[in-house]
């Protein structure tokens, strides 16, 4: 206990830095050690300590810096199986560390006091449990750690940092401006290629892995552009600027040729009205019934085999019109490759229904479960991509209990969020809840054809949206964090 009290004393927010004598002595020792050992890293330690001390006292600038880097970050691989997103992921890790320090420093500030907190804890606990039974435990643990710092940086710290509409407005500016810049760059580059569908992926690098993440981040953020526009009462110049940014993003989505983004955007617009008319519950019920009915019809008598593609006709298309036509005829390679992996996923669920194969273990295990009749030209999967359906991926890697926990989490958030919206009286907080819910619906629709919650482009907003709803709910009940 004495050691913990000492740590609390050292990092306590106060006007003056504590124990200057100790710090100066430690700095001298580090400099001497660096000279004697010919190791300059020792000399950096005092500056690192000062930075961490400043971070714990005032992490707001770093937090907004993290938000601003999300559209600009790029993937960096250390090896075939180990990579990160720079500079966003190191900043996430740093801020997650701040949350842990603050939990030691101010235990009452970070605690479980909302339904969403408990559901997330159950979700992460089950991921940890399935990691124990994983085929390859190391990559499962890496997945668990990444999930943890996403939650700490964006859900936990998001509730503390973004605790009123004014701060959310600031946060939206920090994300929206660099996002629009990346879209302007991509559109200018794309123009030189004549906006040809075949060249779309090359113009979105290095900020985005492919056209899907490029379009996905835009449609996830478009509800927040609406929120920002709502906030700018009487500021016509800024409202005009936001309107122009929205047009740029819509142009980017249009020329991304991403079918899932088109559907998700329409779904977000539909959610706007469903939430306002209190129709979220029946809409979810209909969606679940349709999903179960469709899956049942495909499984009965192995009817899915009737849709096996013609290997020679299922090819890559270089014109978007050809792609749409091929999708209708089940001759689009990207769609049929998804089906190829989905079928493997269903066989994998049958093999391990309770604990799954372990978090992040799909790629390493799915090839032996595939159906040869659905094989395509890209089934060798050199890019090591996933199953392209987050719900099925969760079932494969975390078992049926993992899927039920995840569905329980997202459905509770949507239904409880709708209640929070209708109980909120302040217009700007009400608009914030509606924005977060529409953004979440967009994410959930994108997840039917992609695995995006684990990426630094979409994943942060999954948790930030939840944080926004919790913040308003606690405010309504007089329990808001200061």
DRENDO-1510 file (C-alpha; in Angstrom, 1 decimal, always signed):
<recs>
REC; n; res; u; v; w
REC; 1; UNK; +0.0; +0.0; +0.0 .
REC; 2; UNK; +2.8; +2.4; +0.7 .
REC; 3; UNK; +4.2; +1.9; -2.8 .
REC; 4; UNK; +0.8; +2.6; -4.3 .
REC; 5; UNK; +0.4; +5.7; -2.2 .
REC; 6; UNK; +3.9; +6.9; -3.3 .
REC; 7; UNK; +2.9; +6.4; -7.0 .
REC; 8; UNK; -0.3; +8.4; -6.4 .
REC; 9; UNK; +1.7; +11.1; -4.8 .
REC; 10; UNK; +4.2; +11.3; -7.7 .
REC; 11; UNK; +1.5; +11.5; -10.4 .
REC; 12; UNK; -1.0; +13.6; -8.5 .
REC; 13; UNK; -2.2; +16.7; -10.5 .
REC; 14; UNK; -0.7; +19.7; -8.8 .
REC; 15; UNK; +0.9; +23.0; -9.9 .
REC; 16; UNK; +4.5; +22.0; -9.2 .
REC; 17; UNK; +6.5; +18.9; -10.2 .
REC; 18; UNK; +7.0; +16.8; -7.1 .
REC; 19; UNK; +10.4; +15.7; -5.8 .
REC; 20; UNK; +12.6; +17.8; -8.1 .
REC; 21; UNK; +15.7; +16.7; -6.2 .
REC; 22; UNK; +15.0; +13.0; -6.8 .
REC; 23; UNK; +14.3; +13.7; -10.5 .
REC; 24; UNK; +17.6; +15.7; -10.9 .
REC; 25; UNK; +19.6; +13.0; -9.2 .
REC; 26; UNK; +18.0; +10.3; -11.4 .
REC; 27; UNK; +18.7; +12.4; -14.5 .
REC; 28; UNK; +22.4; +12.6; -13.5 .
REC; 29; UNK; +22.6; +8.9; -12.9 .
REC; 30; UNK; +21.0; +8.2; -16.3 .
REC; 31; UNK; +23.4; +10.5; -18.2 .
REC; 32; UNK; +26.4; +9.0; -16.5 .
REC; 33; UNK; +25.1; +5.4; -17.2 .
REC; 34; UNK; +24.6; +6.4; -20.8 .
REC; 35; UNK; +28.1; +7.7; -21.2 .
REC; 36; UNK; +29.7; +4.8; -19.3 .
REC; 37; UNK; +27.8; +2.1; -21.2 .
REC; 38; UNK; +27.9; +3.9; -24.6 .
REC; 39; UNK; +24.1; +3.6; -24.6 .
REC; 40; UNK; +22.3; +6.8; -25.4 .
REC; 41; UNK; +18.9; +5.3; -24.6 .
REC; 42; UNK; +19.7; +5.8; -20.9 .
REC; 43; UNK; +19.9; +9.5; -21.5 .
REC; 44; UNK; +16.4; +9.5; -23.0 .
REC; 45; UNK; +14.8; +8.0; -19.9 .
REC; 46; UNK; +14.4; +11.3; -17.9 .
REC; 47; UNK; +12.7; +13.0; -20.9 .
REC; 48; UNK; +10.5; +9.9; -21.3 .
REC; 49; UNK; +9.5; +10.2; -17.6 .
REC; 50; UNK; +8.7; +13.9; -18.0 .
REC; 51; UNK; +6.5; +13.1; -21.0 .
REC; 52; UNK; +4.7; +10.3; -19.2 .
REC; 53; UNK; +4.2; +12.6; -16.2 .
REC; 54; UNK; +2.8; +15.3; -18.5 .
REC; 55; UNK; +0.6; +12.7; -20.2 .
REC; 56; UNK; -1.0; +11.6; -16.9 .
REC; 57; UNK; -1.6; +15.2; -15.9 .
REC; 58; UNK; -2.9; +16.4; -19.3 .
REC; 59; UNK; -3.5; +13.8; -22.0 .
REC; 60; UNK; -6.1; +15.9; -23.8 .
REC; 61; UNK; -3.7; +17.1; -26.6 .
REC; 62; UNK; -2.5; +13.5; -27.2 .
REC; 63; UNK; -6.0; +12.2; -27.3 .
REC; 64; UNK; -7.1; +14.7; -30.0 .
REC; 65; UNK; -3.8; +14.0; -31.8 .
REC; 66; UNK; -4.8; +10.3; -31.9 .
REC; 67; UNK; -8.2; +11.2; -33.4 .
REC; 68; UNK; -6.5; +13.3; -36.0 .
REC; 69; UNK; -4.2; +10.4; -37.0 .
REC; 70; UNK; -6.9; +7.9; -37.6 .
REC; 71; UNK; -7.5; +8.8; -41.3 .
REC; 72; UNK; -3.8; +9.4; -41.9 .
REC; 73; UNK; -2.4; +6.2; -40.3 .
REC; 74; UNK; -0.8; +3.5; -42.4 .
REC; 75; UNK; +0.0; -0.1; -42.0 .
REC; 76; UNK; +3.6; -1.1; -41.1 .
REC; 77; UNK; +4.7; -4.8; -41.0 .
REC; 78; UNK; +7.6; -6.0; -38.9 .
REC; 79; UNK; +7.2; -9.5; -40.2 .
REC; 80; UNK; +4.6; -11.6; -42.1 .
REC; 81; UNK; +2.5; -12.1; -38.9 .
REC; 82; UNK; +3.4; -8.9; -36.9 .
REC; 83; UNK; +2.4; -5.4; -37.9 .
REC; 84; UNK; +0.9; -2.2; -36.6 .
REC; 85; UNK; -0.7; +1.0; -37.7 .
REC; 86; UNK; +1.5; +4.1; -37.5 .
REC; 87; UNK; +1.2; +6.4; -35.7 .
REC; 88; UNK; -2.3; +5.6; -34.4 .
REC; 89; UNK; -1.7; +2.3; -32.6 .
REC; 90; UNK; +1.3; +3.4; -30.5 .
REC; 91; UNK; -0.8; +6.4; -29.4 .
REC; 92; UNK; -3.7; +4.0; -28.5 .
REC; 93; UNK; -1.3; +1.9; -26.4 .
REC; 94; UNK; +0.1; +5.0; -24.7 .
REC; 95; UNK; -3.4; +6.3; -23.8 .
REC; 96; UNK; -4.5; +2.8; -22.7 .
REC; 97; UNK; -1.5; +3.0; -20.2 .
REC; 98; UNK; -2.8; +6.3; -19.0 .
REC; 99; UNK; -6.2; +4.8; -18.3 .
REC; 100; UNK; -4.5; +2.1; -16.2 .
REC; 101; UNK; -2.5; +4.7; -14.3 .
REC; 102; UNK; -5.6; +6.7; -13.6 .
REC; 103; UNK; -7.4; +3.7; -12.4 .
REC; 104; UNK; -4.6; +3.3; -9.8 .
REC; 105; UNK; -4.6; +7.0; -9.1 .
REC; 106; UNK; -8.3; +7.7; -9.0 .
REC; 107; UNK; -10.2; +4.4; -8.6 .
REC; 108; UNK; -13.6; +6.1; -8.4 .
REC; 109; UNK; -13.1; +7.7; -11.8 .
REC; 110; UNK; -12.9; +4.5; -13.8 .
REC; 111; UNK; -15.3; +1.9; -12.6 .
REC; 112; UNK; -18.1; -0.3; -13.9 .
REC; 113; UNK; -21.3; +1.7; -13.5 .
REC; 114; UNK; -23.2; +1.2; -16.7 .
REC; 115; UNK; -24.8; -1.7; -18.4 .
REC; 116; UNK; -22.5; -1.3; -21.5 .
REC; 117; UNK; -19.5; -1.6; -19.1 .
REC; 118; UNK; -20.6; -5.0; -17.9 .
REC; 119; UNK; -21.4; -6.3; -21.4 .
REC; 120; UNK; -18.0; -5.2; -22.7 .
REC; 121; UNK; -16.4; -6.9; -19.7 .
REC; 122; UNK; -18.2; -10.1; -20.4 .
REC; 123; UNK; -17.2; -9.8; -24.1 .
REC; 124; UNK; -13.5; -9.3; -23.3 .
REC; 125; UNK; -13.6; -12.0; -20.6 .
REC; 126; UNK; -15.0; -14.6; -23.1 .
REC; 127; UNK; -12.3; -13.6; -25.7 .
REC; 128; UNK; -9.7; -14.2; -23.0 .
REC; 129; UNK; -11.2; -17.6; -22.2 .
REC; 130; UNK; -11.3; -18.7; -25.8 .
REC; 131; UNK; -7.7; -17.5; -26.2 .
REC; 132; UNK; -6.7; -20.3; -23.7 .
REC; 133; UNK; -8.1; -22.9; -26.0 .
REC; 134; UNK; -6.8; -21.3; -29.3 .
REC; 135; UNK; -5.1; -23.3; -31.9 .
REC; 136; UNK; -2.3; -20.7; -31.9 .
REC; 137; UNK; -2.4; -19.0; -28.5 .
REC; 138; UNK; +0.2; -16.3; -29.3 .
REC; 139; UNK; -1.9; -14.6; -32.0 .
REC; 140; UNK; -5.0; -15.0; -29.9 .
REC; 141; UNK; -3.3; -13.2; -27.0 .
REC; 142; UNK; -2.2; -10.4; -29.4 .
REC; 143; UNK; -5.8; -10.1; -30.5 .
REC; 144; UNK; -6.9; -9.9; -26.9 .
REC; 145; UNK; -4.4; -7.2; -26.1 .
REC; 146; UNK; -5.3; -5.1; -29.1 .
REC; 147; UNK; -9.0; -5.4; -28.2 .
REC; 148; UNK; -8.2; -4.2; -24.7 .
REC; 149; UNK; -6.3; -1.1; -25.7 .
REC; 150; UNK; -9.0; -0.2; -28.2 .
REC; 151; UNK; -11.6; -0.4; -25.4 .
REC; 152; UNK; -9.5; +1.6; -22.9 .
REC; 153; UNK; -8.5; +4.3; -25.4 .
REC; 154; UNK; -11.8; +4.8; -27.1 .
REC; 155; UNK; -14.6; +3.6; -24.9 .
REC; 156; UNK; -13.2; +4.2; -21.4 .
REC; 157; UNK; -11.1; +7.3; -22.1 .
REC; 158; UNK; -13.6; +8.5; -24.7 .
REC; 159; UNK; -16.3; +8.8; -21.9 .
REC; 160; UNK; -13.9; +10.9; -19.8 .
REC; 161; UNK; -12.5; +13.1; -22.6 .
REC; 162; UNK; -15.7; +13.6; -24.8 .
REC; 163; UNK; -18.1; +14.3; -22.0 .
REC; 164; UNK; -20.2; +17.1; -23.6 .
REC; 165; UNK; -21.3; +18.1; -27.1 .
REC; 166; UNK; -18.7; +20.9; -27.4 .
REC; 167; UNK; -15.9; +18.4; -27.0 .
REC; 168; UNK; -17.5; +16.1; -29.5 .
REC; 169; UNK; -17.7; +18.9; -31.9 .
REC; 170; UNK; -14.0; +19.5; -31.5 .
REC; 171; UNK; -13.3; +15.8; -31.9 .
REC; 172; UNK; -15.3; +15.7; -35.2 .
REC; 173; UNK; -13.3; +18.5; -36.6 .
REC; 174; UNK; -10.0; +16.7; -35.7 .
REC; 175; UNK; -11.2; +13.6; -37.6 .
REC; 176; UNK; -13.2; +15.1; -40.4 .
REC; 177; UNK; -10.5; +17.5; -41.7 .
REC; 178; UNK; -7.8; +14.9; -42.3 .
REC; 179; UNK; -10.4; +12.5; -43.6 .
REC; 180; UNK; -11.4; +15.0; -46.2 .
REC; 181; UNK; -7.8; +15.7; -47.1 .
REC; 182; UNK; -7.2; +12.0; -47.8 .
REC; 183; UNK; -10.3; +12.0; -50.0 .
REC; 184; UNK; -9.2; +15.0; -51.9 .
REC; 185; UNK; -5.8; +13.5; -52.5 .
REC; 186; UNK; -7.4; +10.2; -53.6 .
REC; 187; UNK; -9.8; +11.9; -56.0 .
REC; 188; UNK; -7.1; +14.0; -57.6 .
REC; 189; UNK; -5.0; +10.9; -58.1 .
REC; 190; UNK; -8.0; +9.0; -59.3 .
REC; 191; UNK; -8.8; +11.6; -61.9 .
REC; 192; UNK; -5.5; +10.9; -63.6 .
REC; 193; UNK; -6.6; +7.3; -64.0 .
REC; 194; UNK; -9.9; +8.4; -65.5 .
REC; 195; UNK; -11.8; +7.1; -62.4 .
REC; 196; UNK; -11.3; +3.6; -63.7 .
REC; 197; UNK; -12.6; +0.9; -61.3 .
REC; 198; UNK; -9.5; -1.2; -61.9 .
REC; 199; UNK; -7.3; +1.5; -60.4 .
REC; 200; UNK; -9.3; +2.4; -57.3 .
REC; 201; UNK; -7.1; +0.5; -54.8 .
REC; 202; UNK; -3.9; +2.1; -56.0 .
REC; 203; UNK; -5.1; +5.7; -55.4 .
REC; 204; UNK; -6.2; +5.2; -51.7 .
REC; 205; UNK; -2.8; +4.0; -50.5 .
REC; 206; UNK; -0.9; +4.5; -48.2 .
REC; 207; UNK; -3.6; +5.8; -45.9 .
REC; 208; UNK; -6.0; +2.9; -46.6 .
REC; 209; UNK; -5.4; -0.8; -47.3 .
REC; 210; UNK; -8.1; -0.8; -50.0 .
REC; 211; UNK; -11.1; +0.9; -51.4 .
REC; 212; UNK; -13.3; -0.8; -48.8 .
REC; 213; UNK; -11.7; +0.9; -45.7 .
REC; 214; UNK; -11.5; +4.1; -47.7 .
REC; 215; UNK; -15.3; +4.2; -48.2 .
REC; 216; UNK; -16.1; +2.6; -44.8 .
REC; 217; UNK; -14.5; +5.4; -42.8 .
REC; 218; UNK; -16.3; +8.0; -44.8 .
REC; 219; UNK; -19.8; +6.5; -44.3 .
REC; 220; UNK; -19.1; +5.9; -40.6 .
REC; 221; UNK; -18.2; +9.6; -40.2 .
REC; 222; UNK; -20.9; +11.1; -42.4 .
REC; 223; UNK; -23.5; +11.0; -39.5 .
REC; 224; UNK; -21.0; +13.1; -37.4 .
REC; 225; UNK; -20.7; +15.6; -40.3 .
REC; 226; UNK; -24.5; +16.0; -39.9 .
REC; 227; UNK; -24.0; +16.4; -36.1 .
REC; 228; UNK; -21.4; +19.1; -36.7 .
REC; 229; UNK; -23.6; +20.9; -39.2 .
REC; 230; UNK; -26.4; +20.9; -36.6 .
REC; 231; UNK; -24.1; +22.5; -34.0 .
REC; 232; UNK; -23.1; +25.4; -36.2 .
REC; 233; UNK; -26.2; +27.6; -35.7 .
REC; 234; UNK; -25.7; +31.0; -37.3 .
REC; 235; UNK; -22.2; +30.3; -38.5 .
REC; 236; UNK; -23.0; +30.2; -42.2 .
REC; 237; UNK; -19.3; +30.1; -43.4 .
REC; 238; UNK; -18.5; +27.0; -41.3 .
REC; 239; UNK; -21.8; +25.4; -42.3 .
REC; 240; UNK; -20.9; +25.9; -45.9 .
REC; 241; UNK; -17.5; +24.4; -45.2 .
REC; 242; UNK; -19.0; +21.3; -43.6 .
REC; 243; UNK; -21.5; +21.0; -46.6 .
REC; 244; UNK; -18.5; +21.1; -49.0 .
REC; 245; UNK; -16.7; +18.4; -46.9 .
REC; 246; UNK; -19.8; +16.2; -47.1 .
REC; 247; UNK; -19.9; +16.5; -50.8 .
REC; 248; UNK; -16.2; +15.5; -51.1 .
REC; 249; UNK; -16.8; +12.5; -48.9 .
REC; 250; UNK; -19.9; +11.5; -50.9 .
REC; 251; UNK; -17.8; +11.8; -54.1 .
REC; 252; UNK; -15.2; +9.6; -52.5 .
REC; 253; UNK; -17.7; +7.0; -51.6 .
REC; 254; UNK; -19.2; +7.1; -55.0 .
REC; 255; UNK; -15.9; +6.6; -56.8 .
REC; 256; UNK; -14.7; +4.0; -54.3 .
REC; 257; UNK; -17.1; +1.5; -56.1 .
REC; 258; UNK; -17.7; -0.2; -52.7 .
REC; 259; UNK; -21.1; -1.9; -52.8 .
REC; 260; UNK; -21.2; -2.5; -49.0 .
REC; 261; UNK; -20.6; +1.2; -48.4 .
REC; 262; UNK; -23.6; +2.1; -50.6 .
REC; 263; UNK; -25.8; -0.2; -48.7 .
REC; 264; UNK; -24.5; +0.9; -45.3 .
REC; 265; UNK; -25.0; +4.5; -46.1 .
REC; 266; UNK; -28.6; +3.9; -47.1 .
REC; 267; UNK; -29.0; +1.9; -43.9 .
REC; 268; UNK; -27.7; +4.8; -41.8 .
REC; 269; UNK; -30.3; +7.1; -43.4 .
REC; 270; UNK; -33.0; +4.5; -42.7 .
REC; 271; UNK; -31.8; +4.2; -39.1 .
REC; 272; UNK; -32.3; +8.0; -38.7 .
REC; 273; UNK; -36.0; +7.6; -39.2 .
REC; 274; UNK; -36.4; +4.2; -37.5 .
REC; 275; UNK; -34.9; +5.7; -34.3 .
REC; 276; UNK; -37.0; +8.8; -34.4 .
REC; 277; UNK; -40.1; +6.8; -34.9 .
REC; 278; UNK; -39.2; +4.2; -32.2 .
REC; 279; UNK; -39.1; +1.4; -34.7 .
REC; 280; UNK; -35.6; +0.0; -33.9 .
REC; 281; UNK; -37.0; -3.1; -32.1 .
REC; 282; UNK; -39.3; -4.3; -34.9 .
REC; 283; UNK; -36.6; -3.5; -37.5 .
REC; 284; UNK; -34.1; -5.7; -35.6 .
REC; 285; UNK; -36.7; -8.5; -35.2 .
REC; 286; UNK; -37.3; -8.5; -38.9 .
REC; 287; UNK; -33.6; -8.5; -39.7 .
REC; 288; UNK; -33.0; -11.5; -37.4 .
REC; 289; UNK; -35.9; -13.4; -38.8 .
REC; 290; UNK; -34.7; -12.9; -42.4 .
REC; 291; UNK; -31.2; -13.9; -41.5 .
REC; 292; UNK; -32.3; -17.1; -39.7 .
REC; 293; UNK; -34.7; -17.9; -42.6 .
REC; 294; UNK; -32.0; -17.4; -45.2 .
REC; 295; UNK; -29.4; -19.5; -43.4 .
REC; 296; UNK; -32.0; -22.3; -42.8 .
REC; 297; UNK; -32.9; -22.4; -46.4 .
REC; 298; UNK; -29.3; -22.6; -47.5 .
REC; 299; UNK; -28.4; -25.4; -45.0 .
REC; 300; UNK; -31.5; -27.5; -45.7 .
REC; 301; UNK; -30.5; -30.4; -48.0 .
REC; 302; UNK; -27.2; -28.7; -48.7 .
REC; 303; UNK; -29.0; -26.2; -51.0 .
REC; 304; UNK; -26.0; -23.9; -50.9 .
REC; 305; UNK; -24.2; -26.3; -53.3 .
REC; 306; UNK; -26.6; -25.2; -56.0 .
REC; 307; UNK; -24.9; -21.8; -56.0 .
REC; 308; UNK; -21.4; -23.1; -56.7 .
REC; 309; UNK; -19.7; -20.8; -59.2 .
REC; 310; UNK; -18.2; -21.7; -62.6 .
REC; 311; UNK; -14.5; -21.5; -61.9 .
REC; 312; UNK; -13.7; -20.2; -65.4 .
REC; 313; UNK; -16.3; -17.5; -65.4 .
REC; 314; UNK; -15.8; -16.2; -61.8 .
REC; 315; UNK; -13.0; -13.8; -62.5 .
REC; 316; UNK; -11.9; -10.3; -61.6 .
REC; 317; UNK; -13.8; -7.5; -63.3 .
REC; 318; UNK; -12.3; -4.2; -64.3 .
REC; 319; UNK; -15.5; -2.3; -65.0 .
REC; 320; UNK; -17.9; -1.5; -62.2 .
REC; 321; UNK; -20.9; -2.2; -64.4 .
REC; 322; UNK; -19.5; -5.6; -65.2 .
REC; 323; UNK; -19.0; -6.2; -61.5 .
REC; 324; UNK; -22.6; -5.4; -60.6 .
REC; 325; UNK; -23.8; -7.6; -63.4 .
REC; 326; UNK; -21.5; -10.4; -62.3 .
REC; 327; UNK; -22.7; -10.1; -58.7 .
REC; 328; UNK; -26.2; -10.7; -59.9 .
REC; 329; UNK; -25.1; -13.8; -61.8 .
REC; 330; UNK; -22.9; -15.0; -58.9 .
REC; 331; UNK; -19.8; -14.6; -61.1 .
REC; 332; UNK; -18.1; -11.9; -59.2 .
REC; 333; UNK; -14.9; -13.2; -57.7 .
REC; 334; UNK; -14.9; -11.1; -54.5 .
REC; 335; UNK; -18.5; -12.2; -53.6 .
REC; 336; UNK; -17.9; -15.8; -54.4 .
REC; 337; UNK; -14.6; -15.8; -52.6 .
REC; 338; UNK; -16.5; -14.6; -49.6 .
REC; 339; UNK; -18.9; -17.5; -50.0 .
REC; 340; UNK; -16.0; -19.9; -50.3 .
REC; 341; UNK; -14.7; -18.7; -46.9 .
REC; 342; UNK; -18.2; -18.5; -45.3 .
REC; 343; UNK; -18.8; -22.2; -46.1 .
REC; 344; UNK; -15.4; -23.0; -44.5 .
REC; 345; UNK; -16.5; -21.0; -41.5 .
REC; 346; UNK; -19.7; -22.9; -41.0 .
REC; 347; UNK; -17.8; -26.2; -41.1 .
REC; 348; UNK; -15.4; -24.8; -38.6 .
REC; 349; UNK; -18.3; -23.8; -36.3 .
REC; 350; UNK; -19.5; -27.4; -36.5 .
REC; 351; UNK; -16.0; -28.6; -35.5 .
REC; 352; UNK; -15.7; -26.3; -32.5 .
REC; 353; UNK; -19.0; -24.8; -31.5 .
REC; 354; UNK; -18.3; -23.8; -28.0 .
REC; 355; UNK; -14.9; -22.2; -27.8 .
REC; 356; UNK; -14.0; -21.8; -31.4 .
REC; 357; UNK; -10.5; -21.9; -32.9 .
REC; 358; UNK; -9.4; -18.9; -30.9 .
REC; 359; UNK; -9.3; -15.2; -31.6 .
REC; 360; UNK; -7.5; -14.2; -34.8 .
REC; 361; UNK; -7.1; -17.9; -35.7 .
REC; 362; UNK; -9.4; -18.1; -38.8 .
REC; 363; UNK; -6.7; -17.6; -41.4 .
REC; 364; UNK; -4.4; -20.2; -40.0 .
REC; 365; UNK; -7.0; -22.9; -40.0 .
REC; 366; UNK; -9.7; -22.4; -42.6 .
REC; 367; UNK; -8.2; -24.0; -45.7 .
REC; 368; UNK; -8.8; -27.6; -44.6 .
REC; 369; UNK; -12.5; -26.8; -44.2 .
REC; 370; UNK; -13.2; -25.3; -47.6 .
REC; 371; UNK; -15.5; -26.7; -50.3 .
REC; 372; UNK; -13.6; -27.2; -53.5 .
REC; 373; UNK; -16.8; -26.4; -55.6 .
REC; 374; UNK; -16.6; -22.8; -54.5 .
REC; 375; UNK; -12.9; -22.2; -55.1 .
REC; 376; UNK; -11.9; -19.1; -57.1 .
REC; 377; UNK; -8.7; -17.8; -58.6 .
REC; 378; UNK; -7.9; -15.9; -55.4 .
REC; 379; UNK; -8.5; -18.7; -52.9 .
REC; 380; UNK; -4.8; -19.0; -52.2 .
REC; 381; UNK; -5.3; -15.8; -50.2 .
REC; 382; UNK; -1.8; -14.3; -50.4 .
REC; 383; UNK; -2.9; -11.1; -48.7 .
REC; 384; UNK; -3.9; -13.2; -45.6 .
REC; 385; UNK; -7.4; -11.6; -45.4 .
REC; 386; UNK; -10.2; -12.9; -43.1 .
REC; 387; UNK; -13.6; -14.3; -43.5 .
REC; 388; UNK; -15.3; -11.1; -44.5 .
REC; 389; UNK; -18.3; -11.4; -42.2 .
REC; 390; UNK; -17.6; -10.2; -38.6 .
REC; 391; UNK; -20.5; -12.2; -37.1 .
REC; 392; UNK; -19.4; -15.5; -38.6 .
REC; 393; UNK; -15.8; -14.7; -37.8 .
REC; 394; UNK; -16.8; -14.2; -34.2 .
REC; 395; UNK; -18.5; -17.6; -34.2 .
REC; 396; UNK; -15.6; -19.4; -35.8 .
REC; 397; UNK; -13.0; -17.9; -33.4 .
REC; 398; UNK; -15.0; -17.5; -30.2 .
REC; 399; UNK; -17.7; -20.2; -30.6 .
REC; 400; UNK; -21.5; -19.8; -30.5 .
REC; 401; UNK; -21.3; -18.3; -26.9 .
REC; 402; UNK; -19.0; -15.6; -28.3 .
REC; 403; UNK; -21.5; -14.8; -31.1 .
REC; 404; UNK; -24.4; -14.6; -28.6 .
REC; 405; UNK; -22.4; -12.3; -26.3 .
REC; 406; UNK; -21.5; -10.1; -29.2 .
REC; 407; UNK; -25.0; -10.0; -30.5 .
REC; 408; UNK; -26.3; -9.3; -27.0 .
REC; 409; UNK; -23.8; -6.4; -26.7 .
REC; 410; UNK; -24.7; -4.7; -30.1 .
REC; 411; UNK; -28.5; -5.2; -29.8 .
REC; 412; UNK; -28.6; -3.9; -26.3 .
REC; 413; UNK; -26.6; -0.8; -27.4 .
REC; 414; UNK; -29.0; -0.1; -30.2 .
REC; 415; UNK; -32.2; -0.7; -28.2 .
REC; 416; UNK; -31.0; +1.1; -25.1 .
REC; 417; UNK; -29.6; +3.9; -27.3 .
REC; 418; UNK; -33.0; +4.5; -28.8 .
REC; 419; UNK; -34.5; +4.8; -25.3 .
REC; 420; UNK; -31.7; +7.3; -24.3 .
REC; 421; UNK; -32.5; +9.3; -27.4 .
REC; 422; UNK; -36.1; +9.7; -26.6 .
REC; 423; UNK; -35.4; +10.5; -22.9 .
REC; 424; UNK; -32.9; +13.2; -23.7 .
REC; 425; UNK; -34.2; +16.8; -23.6 .
REC; 426; UNK; -31.1; +18.9; -24.6 .
REC; 427; UNK; -31.1; +19.2; -28.4 .
REC; 428; UNK; -27.4; +18.8; -28.9 .
REC; 429; UNK; -27.1; +15.8; -26.6 .
REC; 430; UNK; -30.1; +14.3; -28.3 .
REC; 431; UNK; -28.5; +14.9; -31.7 .
REC; 432; UNK; -25.3; +13.3; -30.5 .
REC; 433; UNK; -27.1; +10.1; -29.5 .
REC; 434; UNK; -28.9; +9.9; -32.8 .
REC; 435; UNK; -25.6; +10.4; -34.6 .
REC; 436; UNK; -23.9; +7.7; -32.6 .
REC; 437; UNK; -26.7; +5.2; -33.3 .
REC; 438; UNK; -26.8; +5.9; -37.0 .
REC; 439; UNK; -23.0; +5.5; -37.2 .
REC; 440; UNK; -23.3; +2.2; -35.3 .
REC; 441; UNK; -25.9; +0.9; -37.7 .
REC; 442; UNK; -23.6; +1.8; -40.6 .
REC; 443; UNK; -20.8; -0.2; -38.9 .
REC; 444; UNK; -23.0; -3.2; -38.3 .
REC; 445; UNK; -24.1; -3.3; -41.9 .
REC; 446; UNK; -20.6; -3.0; -43.1 .
REC; 447; UNK; -19.7; -6.0; -40.9 .
REC; 448; UNK; -22.0; -8.3; -42.8 .
REC; 449; UNK; -19.5; -8.2; -45.7 .
REC; 450; UNK; -16.2; -7.2; -44.0 .
REC; 451; UNK; -14.1; -7.6; -40.8 .
REC; 452; UNK; -13.6; -3.9; -39.8 .
REC; 453; UNK; -14.0; -3.6; -36.1 .
REC; 454; UNK; -10.4; -4.7; -35.6 .
REC; 455; UNK; -9.0; -2.0; -37.9 .
REC; 456; UNK; -7.9; +1.4; -36.8 .
REC; 457; UNK; -10.2; +3.0; -39.4 .
REC; 458; UNK; -13.5; +1.7; -38.2 .
REC; 459; UNK; -12.9; +0.0; -34.8 .
REC; 460; UNK; -12.3; +3.2; -32.8 .
REC; 461; UNK; -15.8; +4.5; -33.8 .
REC; 462; UNK; -17.5; +1.3; -32.7 .
REC; 463; UNK; -16.3; +2.1; -29.2 .
REC; 464; UNK; -16.6; +5.9; -29.4 .
REC; 465; UNK; -20.2; +5.6; -30.5 .
REC; 466; UNK; -20.9; +3.5; -27.4 .
REC; 467; UNK; -19.1; +6.0; -25.3 .
REC; 468; UNK; -21.3; +8.9; -26.6 .
REC; 469; UNK; -24.5; +7.0; -25.7 .
REC; 470; UNK; -23.2; +6.2; -22.2 .
REC; 471; UNK; -22.1; +9.7; -21.6 .
REC; 472; UNK; -25.5; +11.2; -22.5 .
REC; 473; UNK; -27.3; +8.4; -20.5 .
REC; 474; UNK; -25.2; +9.1; -17.4 .
REC; 475; UNK; -25.8; +12.9; -17.8 .
REC; 476; UNK; -29.5; +12.3; -18.0 .
REC; 477; UNK; -29.3; +10.4; -14.7 .
REC; 478; UNK; -27.1; +12.9; -13.0 .
REC; 479; UNK; -24.0; +10.7; -13.0 .
REC; 480; UNK; -21.9; +12.3; -15.8 .
REC; 481; UNK; -18.2; +12.1; -15.5 .
REC; 482; UNK; -16.5; +15.5; -15.0 .
</recs>
